[in-house]
């Protein structure tokens, strides 16, 4: 069972990384003048949608926390609506936090909100896919010694790394504020994505080692 989980986790990490990479190249075939630097907000939207879609499909197929009990349709609908509410609450909460930490309240509201959506995509969406809208389970996983499976351990690492990447992305911003690529929200979102992919990659290495 453990070997099967390791293989499935390996495939999930690989596909999530590829979804971020493909979101850089595929839109250029359908959108004119598409560029990660020139149309950064568009790319953030595409990246968030693609990562969310891949996470949903993967966790529906893999089912790491599959329950033996059959759930009714009303229960599934209620659970889905709760997940949507949790995601929206996460986006608005991050937006408020960014504003409190110095982001413009009105001038760059769209950029700040897209940063909040991007960070929620890398943190909240995986938690909802694996743990569901169960706040007690979230507290257990992110508390000390609360992890009970390799899935939860991977979730803990990738989620924390996304937060750390966003925080570290703030350091180089004052160095060259006038450049477009050095925009506050773009820089923070890029660092969140880089740290998210890097730690998914670091999770792949031990998985391959154990499998071999």
Secondary structure, 3 states (H helix, E strand, C coil): CHHHHHHHHHHHHHHHHHHHHHHHHHHHHCCCCCCCCCCHHHHHHHHHHHHHHHHHHHHHHHCCCCCCCCCCHHHHHHHHHHHHHHHHHHHHHHHHHHHHCCCCCCCCHHHHHHHHHHHHHHHHHHHHHHHCCCHHHHHHHCCCCCCCCHHHHHHHHHHHHHHHHHHHCCCCHHHCCCCHHHCHHHHHHHHHHHHHHHHHHHHHHHHHHHHC
